[in-house]
Amino acid sequence: MHKKLILIVVLLNSNFAMACGTVEWAIEGIYGKGPMKGFSKKELFSGLAKVGGPCQKLSNNNPSVNQQRLVTLLLDGNNSHYLNDFGKNIFLAFDCLNTQKNKERYPALKTRYGTYGCPSEDILFVTSANGGNLRSSPGISNNKLTVLPEGTKLKAIGRKGEWIAVEVLRYNLYFTPPCKSKKPCEKGFVHQSVIQ
């Protein structure tokens, strides 16, 4: 009986954590939708500001799409009360929404939330949904080290034509890809088409 009770508690807890663990759901919850709609707006804004939700660390598994949603949220006048308290921290917590920096609404975001604290221009992100190949040298002949997932944070350290020499600062939250030479792959070349 005791073992069954423990199993039920574990299952309930795991389902609950699953129901409040993504950026998309947290944003939907702010608008009264989805599995997190039962949480208060303050909890959800606070969770986004800490990149950690009311239940567990919020994942940002689809950075470009979720950052588009965050742009809309951060410019939403109907939530100005919460944005005054948490908006700047949300902006900074998601790397100043760098995947959006070439979009039309980004200057308004930067003016409001990013007057200081944003990374320098040599910080890049893998923006391709298919990820980007990290290579040991510029070019595509037999030098692939690994595939960097979308959202991987990079520092530009050089350039050769269309290839950017990078240092990998952070993979996505839950996955470090295997590497042919060393684990994790720390430096290499990425084609400019898959980063921003």
C-alpha positions in Angstrom: 0.0 0.0 0.0 2.8 2.4 1.0 4.6 1.8 -2.4 1.4 2.4 -4.3 0.8 5.7 -2.5 4.4 6.9 -3.3 3.9 5.9 -7.0 0.6 7.9 -7.2 2.3 11.0 -5.6 5.2 10.8 -8.0 2.9 10.5 -11.0 0.8 13.4 -9.8 3.9 15.6 -9.2 5.4 14.7 -12.6 2.2 15.5 -14.4 1.9 18.8 -12.5 5.4 19.8 -13.4 4.8 18.9 -17.0 1.8 21.2 -17.1 3.8 24.2 -16.0 7.2 23.9 -17.7 7.3 25.9 -20.9 7.7 29.5 -21.9 4.8 29.2 -24.4 2.4 27.9 -21.6 3.5 30.6 -19.2 2.7 33.3 -21.8 -0.6 31.6 -22.6 -1.4 31.5 -18.9 -0.9 35.2 -18.6 -3.7 35.6 -21.2 -5.9 33.0 -19.3 -5.3 30.1 -21.6 -3.6 26.7 -21.5 -2.4 24.5 -18.6 -1.0 27.4 -16.6 -4.1 29.6 -16.7 -4.7 28.8 -13.0 -1.6 30.6 -11.9 -1.7 34.3 -11.0 -0.2 36.8 -13.5 2.3 37.8 -10.8 3.6 34.2 -10.5 3.9 33.8 -14.3 5.6 37.1 -14.9 7.9 36.4 -12.0 8.7 32.9 -13.4 9.5 34.3 -16.8 11.7 37.0 -15.2 13.7 34.2 -13.4 13.6 31.8 -16.4 12.1 29.5 -13.9 8.4 28.8 -13.5 6.1 28.2 -10.5 6.8 24.5 -10.8 10.1 23.9 -12.5 12.7 25.6 -14.7 10.9 27.0 -17.7 12.3 25.5 -20.9 12.7 27.6 -24.1 12.7 24.7 -26.5 11.6 26.8 -29.5 13.5 30.1 -28.9 12.6 32.0 -32.0 8.8 31.3 -31.7 8.7 31.9 -28.0 10.7 35.1 -28.3 8.2 36.4 -30.9 5.5 35.7 -28.3 7.6 37.5 -25.7 7.9 40.6 -27.9 4.1 40.8 -28.1 3.9 40.3 -24.3 6.5 42.9 -23.5 4.9 45.5 -25.6 1.4 44.8 -24.3 0.0 47.9 -22.7 -2.7 45.9 -20.9 -0.1 44.3 -18.8 1.9 47.4 -18.1 1.5 47.0 -14.3 3.4 43.7 -14.3 5.8 44.8 -17.0 6.9 47.7 -14.9 7.9 45.2 -12.2 9.2 42.3 -14.3 9.6 43.4 -18.0 13.2 44.3 -17.8 14.2 41.1 -16.1 12.2 39.1 -18.6 14.0 40.9 -21.5 17.4 40.3 -19.9 16.6 36.7 -18.9 16.0 35.7 -22.5 19.3 37.2 -23.7 17.7 40.5 -24.7 15.5 38.6 -27.2 18.5 38.5 -29.6 16.7 36.3 -32.1 14.4 39.2 -32.7 16.9 42.0 -33.1 16.4 42.4 -36.8 12.6 42.6 -36.5 10.5 45.7 -36.8 9.4 46.0 -33.2 12.8 45.3 -31.6 13.9 49.0 -31.3 10.9 49.7 -29.1 11.9 46.8 -26.9 15.5 47.8 -26.7 14.6 51.4 -25.8 12.2 50.3 -23.0 14.1 47.3 -21.5 17.6 47.1 -22.8 19.3 50.4 -22.0 22.0 48.5 -20.3 22.8 44.9 -19.5 22.4 43.4 -23.0 25.2 41.3 -24.5 27.6 42.9 -27.0 27.2 42.4 -30.8 29.7 39.5 -30.8 27.1 37.3 -29.1 25.2 35.2 -31.6 22.4 32.5 -31.5 21.6 29.5 -33.6 18.3 30.5 -35.1 17.7 27.7 -37.6 15.0 25.3 -36.4 17.1 22.5 -37.8 20.1 23.6 -35.8 23.5 24.5 -37.2 26.6 22.4 -37.9 29.7 23.2 -35.9 32.7 22.4 -38.1 36.4 22.2 -37.3 37.3 24.4 -40.3 35.4 26.6 -42.7 33.7 24.7 -45.5 31.6 21.5 -45.7 34.0 18.7 -46.4 34.3 16.0 -43.7 34.8 18.4 -40.8 31.5 18.3 -38.9 31.9 18.2 -35.2 28.3 18.3 -34.0 24.9 19.9 -34.6 24.2 22.9 -32.4 20.5 23.0 -31.4 18.4 26.1 -32.1 19.0 28.6 -29.3 22.6 27.7 -28.7 24.5 30.8 -27.6 27.8 31.6 -29.3 30.5 34.2 -29.1 32.0 35.3 -32.4 35.8 35.1 -32.3 36.7 35.4 -36.0 35.5 35.2 -39.6 36.5 33.6 -42.8 34.2 34.5 -45.7 30.7 33.2 -44.9 32.0 31.2 -42.0 32.0 32.5 -38.4 34.6 31.2 -35.9 32.7 30.8 -32.6 33.1 29.7 -29.0 30.0 27.8 -27.7 28.8 29.6 -24.6 25.7 27.6 -23.9 23.7 24.8 -25.5 20.0 24.7 -25.0 18.8 23.9 -21.4 18.5 20.2 -21.5 20.7 18.8 -24.3 24.4 18.9 -25.1 25.0 17.2 -28.5 27.8 14.6 -28.9 31.0 15.8 -30.3 33.5 14.0 -32.6 36.6 15.5 -31.1 35.9 16.5 -27.5 32.9 16.8 -25.2 31.3 19.3 -25.3 32.5 20.9 -28.5 33.7 24.3 -27.5 35.0 26.0 -30.6 34.6 25.7 -34.3 33.0 27.3 -37.4 29.4 27.9 -38.2 27.9 29.2 -41.5 26.4 32.6 -41.2 23.1 31.5 -42.6 22.1 29.6 -39.4 23.0 32.2 -36.8 21.9 35.7 -35.9 
